[in-house]
Amino acid sequence: MGEGHLPVLVDEVVTSLAVGPGSSVADCTVGGGGHAERLLEATSPDGRLLGLDADRAAIAEAERVLARFGGRVTLVHANFESLYDVASEAGALPLDGVLFDLGLSSYQLADASRGFSFAADAPPDMRFDETAGVSVNELIERSTERELAGILATFGEERRAGRIAKAIVAAREAGGRMTSAELAAVVARVAPSRPGGADAGRIHPATRTFQALRIAVNREVEVLSSGLAGALAALAPGGRMAVISYHSGEDRIVKRFIARESRDCIEDPLPPVCTCGHRAQLRAVTRGVITAGTDEVRRNRRARSAKLRVAEKLAFERTARGGPST
Ligand SMILES: C[S@@+](CC[C@H](N)C(=O)[O-])C[C@H]1O[C@@H](n2cnc3c(N)ncnc32)[C@H](O)[C@@H]1O
């Protein structure tokens, strides 16, 4: 499958999920199987791992890497938005641990035919699941300048969204289909890094554009929210979920989900007497986020932007005053 993929924050994930022999664990983004391998070792000799990935090539790679664990592993080509149903069909419920390691793998980035990389000499596809939805190429062909600008502003927090969208539409009208490398060059031409700016020379000027288009075609915001809700429903009381995100938009969704599910009343402002009926089901295990140390970042560039959050499903439903309900 090309170059190797080093799992990010792997010791921190295994320790904070606190799984052991006999545990039932779901790796919702099994990828090249790096985290899964360590989780299977930690749950040896009889723990089970359910691995999901939206990418068929990732499932094939995970099958190869995890073959030595035999019947302890079930791999399913699926989007993690259907985690609960997949886990139910696999007989894996309730789960003691759930991991999401979001985004794309080094394998996907290195495969030029997928178009994830700024250097790829192929049309930008950027779908995790090449059998579903529309590619970035199709999205660019179908969208108006205004729609493209909206995507770049919303999912990429790109301040120069309007200028970039205009240039992409002009390039599309002049020359038809672009490769990823050509798309990156169009963006760099109209929105170059500012000389002397904080990101100059470190981050490609098309980073936010590529991120936004990838998030749009993979419906990443929507599926992450469904995936987290599915994980909460699938966890056993006392079970834990760990989420590694790589950009602020993703981390915000995770942070807000954990905050909301850790509260009893979710009315805003808080009324004197709660009428919403919402009850806390989670507690945050990590204070803030866990990030990679300098040694790991030196070994693995992907680790530099990683943020890990961990939460535990409460062993009982609390009443509004914090005690167990009867
Ligand atoms: C960062 S990689 C995971 C690497 C893995 N932890 C390892 O150690 O090898 C992310 C993986 O998640 C998959 N993915 C992204 N979004 C997904 C989704 N909504 N459902 C299922 N898989 C998804 C990608 O296809 C990719 O293989």
The ligand as an SDF file (V2000), in Angstrom:
LIG
                    3D

 27 29  0  0  0  0  0  0  0  0999 V2000
   -5.6150    8.7000   10.4100 C   0  0  0  0  0  0  0  0  0  0  0  0
   -6.1410    7.2980    9.5510 S   0  0  0  0  0  0  0  0  0  0  0  0
   -6.2160    6.0430   10.7780 C   0  0  0  0  0  0  0  0  0  0  0  0
   -4.9130    5.3390   10.9900 C   0  0  0  0  0  0  0  0  0  0  0  0
   -4.9760    4.2230   11.9930 C   0  0  0  0  0  0  0  0  0  0  0  0
   -5.3390    4.6860   13.2990 N   0  0  0  0  0  0  0  0  0  0  0  0
   -3.6610    3.4950   12.0380 C   0  0  0  0  0  0  0  0  0  0  0  0
   -3.0340    3.4430   13.1230 O   0  0  0  0  0  0  0  0  0  0  0  0
   -3.2070    2.9620   11.0260 O   0  0  0  0  0  0  0  0  0  0  0  0
   -7.8440    7.6180    9.3150 C   0  0  0  0  0  0  0  0  0  0  0  0
   -8.6070    6.5290    8.6210 C   0  0  0  0  0  0  0  0  0  0  0  0
   -9.9770    6.8080    8.8660 O   0  0  0  0  0  0  0  0  0  0  0  0
  -10.7200    6.5200    7.7180 C   0  0  0  0  0  0  0  0  0  0  0  0
  -11.9360    7.3250    7.8180 N   0  0  0  0  0  0  0  0  0  0  0  0
  -12.0700    8.6600    7.7590 C   0  0  0  0  0  0  0  0  0  0  0  0
  -13.3400    9.0220    7.9370 N   0  0  0  0  0  0  0  0  0  0  0  0
  -14.0540    7.8720    8.1210 C   0  0  0  0  0  0  0  0  0  0  0  0
  -15.4280    7.5900    8.3700 C   0  0  0  0  0  0  0  0  0  0  0  0
  -16.3390    8.5510    8.4410 N   0  0  0  0  0  0  0  0  0  0  0  0
  -15.8060    6.2980    8.5410 N   0  0  0  0  0  0  0  0  0  0  0  0
  -14.8840    5.2990    8.4830 C   0  0  0  0  0  0  0  0  0  0  0  0
  -13.5690    5.5160    8.2220 N   0  0  0  0  0  0  0  0  0  0  0  0
  -13.1520    6.7830    8.0520 C   0  0  0  0  0  0  0  0  0  0  0  0
   -9.8090    6.8810    6.5560 C   0  0  0  0  0  0  0  0  0  0  0  0
  -10.1720    6.1730    5.4150 O   0  0  0  0  0  0  0  0  0  0  0  0
   -8.4330    6.4710    7.1190 C   0  0  0  0  0  0  0  0  0  0  0  0
   -8.1110    5.1530    6.7360 O   0  0  0  0  0  0  0  0  0  0  0  0
  1  2  1  0
  2  3  1  0
  2 10  1  0
  3  4  1  0
  4  5  1  0
  5  6  1  0
  5  7  1  0
  7  8  2  0
  7  9  1  0
 10 11  1  0
 11 12  1  0
 11 26  1  0
 12 13  1  0
 13 14  1  0
 13 24  1  0
 14 15  1  0
 14 23  1  0
 15 16  2  0
 16 17  1  0
 17 18  1  0
 17 23  2  0
 18 19  1  0
 18 20  2  0
 20 21  1  0
 21 22  2  0
 22 23  1  0
 24 25  1  0
 24 26  1  0
 26 27  1  0
M  CHG  2   2   1   9  -1
M  END
$$$$
